[in-house]
Amino acid sequence: MLVIRRRAGEALVIGDDIEIEILETAGSSVKLGIRAPKSIPVARKEIHVVGRQNQAAAGTISPLAVENLLDQLKSPSLRPISAL
């Protein structure tokens, strides 16, 4: 991991078309400004990780499991709440 020290108002460049500027520092937090092409996704890491987990979970459902769930939902034993 490359570690670079920057102050508010300073920036760093990644490649030819990504720029990260330090906008503000306060205590233990840093406010960043990121300039990147729209074709490059930029997201906080925790959002990125959750997205990957959701994609992985969605990919593990078999067509048979979906069919079984649909059959259960169509079951006459399931009555709408308004009918209770």
N, C-alpha and C positions, 0 to 999 in steps of 0.2 A: 504494500500500500504506500502510495506517495503521500506525504504530509506536507502541506504548504501553508504557511502563515500569511494571512491577508488582513488588512484593516478595512473599515467601512470606506466605501468609495473605490476600493481596489478590485481588480478582477483577475480571472484566469481564463485561459482559452484551451479548449479541447479540440484537437483537429483544426480544420479551417473554418468550421461553421457553428461551433458551440461556444458560448461565452457565459461565464458565471460571475456575477458581480455581487460583492458583499454590500448590501444596502444598509444594514444596521446591526449592531451588536448590543445586547442588553443582558447583563448577568450571564447566565449559562445558555442563552439562546442567540441564534444568528438568523437574520432575515436575508435570504438570497434572491437575486433576480437572475433568471435563466433565459438566454436567447438561443433558440435552436430552431432548425427547420421544422415545419409542421409534420413532416414525414417521420420525425424521431419522437417517439413517445417519451414524455417526462412525467414521472409520478413519484410520490413519496414511497419509500421502500415497503412500508407496511401495507400500502394499498396494492402495490405490485405483487407482494407475496400472497395476499388474500385472493387476488384475481387468479393467480396460478393455481392455488388450492381449489378454487371454485371450478376452474376448467378441468382439473384432474378429477374432481368428484363427479362432475357432469359426464365425463367420459367413461365412468365405471358402471353406469346403469345399463343393464342388458335390455334388449328389446322385449324379452320375455317378462322381465320385472315390470316394465311399463304396461304391458298387456294385462298382467295380473292386477295391477293397481287400477286400471280402467275397468276391469271386470268387477272389482270390489266396489268401485264408485257407482256402477250401474245396478248393483244389487238392490232388490226391493226391500231388504231389511234396513237400508239406509233411508230414513225419511227426512225431508227438509225440516229445518227448525220451526218454520211457520206452521207445520202440520202438527206440532206437538201440543 
